[in-house]
Amino acid sequence: MTTVVLEAVAEPILVDELSWQDFKAIERLIDRPGIRLSFLNGILEIRKMPGRQHGTVKKRIAALLEIYLELKEFDFTPTGSMTLESEATSVKREADESYELGSDRPYPDLAIEVAVTSGGIDKLEAYKRLTIPEVWIWQDGKLSLFALRAEGYELITQSELLPDLDMELFNRCLNYTKHTEALKEFRRKLREE
């Protein structure tokens, strides 16, 4: 029997040629803290839960976004890293953060991913199969926004779900060194509008 030590693995482990039933059986066997599983097109992705940078960035994005949604009086529900899956389209994914912009939706309207490492399944393809209208992906200090179209996701410069959100201000505050200063500055600028 081979033991895989995930502490030493920076990139995800990929196992292919699995059926949905195979995946669900493996998922029950590998139900451990610190491990995240994703599935797409018969490929299982096993990834160690991310570290400090990942956690800090995802929480900063969430905090800024929630300040905006609250001040603009949106009816929203933060759904965090809820499990999103569909046997019919052979996909399971957990966003780093997600939001319903309204109420009682089967899936979130917005999924947020923080990519500190590379590799793994095609995240945008997974979200396309789950019909998530908008996906934000942070990588290398930059936030990229994608809107779902009939043929797949298209890179956009302005959120279509939140067209009044000043993305330049959002990105600037996202990259502040100090978390508290970023939130204060973002809140102050929004109140000036």
C-alpha positions in Angstrom: 0.0 0.0 0.0 1.3 3.4 -1.0 0.9 6.3 1.4 0.7 9.8 -0.1 1.8 12.6 2.2 -0.1 15.7 1.1 2.0 18.0 3.2 4.8 17.7 0.6 2.5 18.0 -2.4 2.1 21.6 -3.7 0.2 20.7 -6.9 -3.0 18.6 -6.9 -3.1 14.9 -7.3 -5.2 13.9 -10.3 -6.8 10.5 -10.8 -8.6 9.9 -14.1 -11.0 7.5 -15.7 -13.4 7.4 -12.8 -17.2 7.1 -13.0 -19.4 9.3 -10.8 -20.0 6.2 -8.6 -16.3 5.6 -8.3 -15.8 9.2 -7.3 -18.6 9.1 -4.6 -17.1 6.0 -3.1 -13.6 7.5 -3.0 -15.1 10.7 -1.6 -16.5 8.7 1.4 -13.1 7.1 2.0 -11.1 10.3 1.8 -13.3 12.4 4.2 -10.5 14.0 6.1 -9.9 17.6 7.4 -7.4 19.5 5.3 -8.2 17.8 2.0 -10.4 19.1 -0.7 -11.8 17.0 -3.6 -13.1 18.2 -6.9 -14.4 16.1 -9.9 -14.8 16.9 -13.6 -15.2 14.6 -16.6 -14.0 11.4 -14.8 -11.0 13.2 -13.2 -10.7 13.4 -9.4 -8.6 16.2 -8.1 -7.2 15.8 -4.6 -5.8 19.0 -3.1 -4.3 19.9 0.3 -6.3 22.7 1.9 -4.5 26.0 1.1 -2.4 28.0 3.5 -2.1 31.5 4.9 -1.9 33.5 1.7 -4.9 31.8 0.3 -6.9 32.3 3.4 -6.0 35.9 3.8 -6.8 36.8 0.1 -10.1 35.0 0.1 -11.2 36.6 3.4 -10.2 40.1 2.1 -12.2 39.6 -1.1 -15.2 38.4 0.9 -14.9 41.3 3.4 -14.7 43.9 0.7 -17.5 42.4 -1.3 -19.8 42.1 1.8 -19.1 45.8 2.7 -20.2 46.7 -0.9 -23.3 44.5 -0.8 -24.4 45.7 2.6 -23.9 49.4 1.8 -25.7 49.1 -1.5 -28.5 47.2 0.3 -28.4 44.0 -1.8 -30.4 41.0 -0.7 -27.5 38.6 -0.6 -26.5 35.4 1.1 -22.9 34.4 1.6 -22.7 30.6 0.9 -19.0 30.2 1.5 -17.3 27.1 0.2 -20.5 25.1 -0.1 -20.3 21.9 -2.1 -21.7 22.3 -5.7 -22.3 19.1 -7.5 -24.2 17.6 -10.3 -24.2 13.9 -11.2 -25.9 14.7 -14.5 -23.0 16.9 -15.7 -20.3 14.9 -13.8 -19.0 17.7 -11.7 -18.3 18.6 -8.0 -16.6 21.8 -7.0 -16.3 23.9 -3.8 -15.6 27.6 -4.4 -13.4 29.4 -2.0 -16.3 31.8 -1.4 -19.7 32.1 -3.1 -22.7 34.3 -3.0 -26.4 34.2 -3.8 -27.5 37.7 -5.0 -31.2 37.2 -4.2 -32.8 34.4 -2.3 -33.6 30.7 -2.7 -31.3 29.8 -5.6 -30.1 26.2 -6.2 -26.6 27.5 -6.9 -24.8 30.7 -6.1 -24.7 33.6 -8.6 -21.0 34.3 -7.9 -18.2 31.9 -7.2 -14.7 33.2 -6.1 -11.5 31.2 -6.4 -8.1 32.0 -5.0 -5.4 30.3 -7.0 -2.1 30.1 -5.2 -0.9 26.9 -6.9 -1.5 25.8 -10.5 -2.8 22.7 -12.1 -5.8 20.6 -11.5 -9.2 20.4 -13.2 -10.5 23.2 -15.4 -12.3 25.4 -12.8 -14.2 27.4 -15.4 -15.5 24.3 -17.1 -16.7 23.0 -13.8 -18.6 26.2 -13.0 -20.0 26.3 -16.6 -21.6 22.9 -16.0 -23.0 24.2 -12.7 -24.3 27.3 -14.6 -22.7 29.8 -12.2 -23.3 33.2 -13.9 -20.1 34.9 -12.7 -16.7 33.6 -11.5 -13.9 35.7 -10.0 -10.4 34.2 -9.9 -7.5 35.8 -8.0 -4.1 34.7 -9.1 -0.7 36.4 -8.8 -2.0 39.5 -7.1 -4.7 40.1 -9.8 -8.5 39.5 -9.8 -9.9 38.3 -13.1 -13.7 38.3 -13.7 -15.5 35.9 -16.0 -19.2 36.0 -17.2 -21.0 32.9 -18.4 -22.0 32.9 -22.0 -23.6 30.2 -24.2 -20.1 28.9 -25.3 -18.4 29.3 -22.0 -16.8 32.0 -19.8 -15.7 35.3 -21.2 -13.1 37.5 -19.4 -14.8 40.8 -18.5 -13.4 44.0 -16.9 -16.5 44.9 -15.0 -18.8 42.7 -13.0 -22.1 42.2 -14.8 -23.9 41.1 -11.5 -22.6 44.3 -9.8 -22.2 46.8 -12.5 -21.8 49.8 -10.1 -18.9 48.1 -8.2 -15.7 50.2 -8.8 -13.3 47.4 -9.7 -10.3 49.7 -9.7 -11.0 50.7 -6.1 -11.8 47.0 -5.2 -8.5 45.8 -6.6 -6.5 48.6 -5.0 -8.0 47.8 -1.5 -7.5 44.1 -2.2 -3.8 44.7 -2.5 -3.3 46.9 0.6 -0.8 45.5 3.1 -3.0 45.9 6.1 -6.4 44.3 6.2 -8.1 46.9 8.5 -6.8 49.8 6.4 -8.1 48.2 3.2 -11.6 47.8 4.7 -11.7 51.3 6.2 -10.6 52.9 2.9 -13.1 50.9 0.8 -16.0 51.7 3.2 -15.0 55.4 3.2 -14.8 55.6 -0.6 -18.2 53.9 -1.0 -19.8 56.3 1.4 -18.4 59.2 -0.7 -20.3 58.0 -3.8 
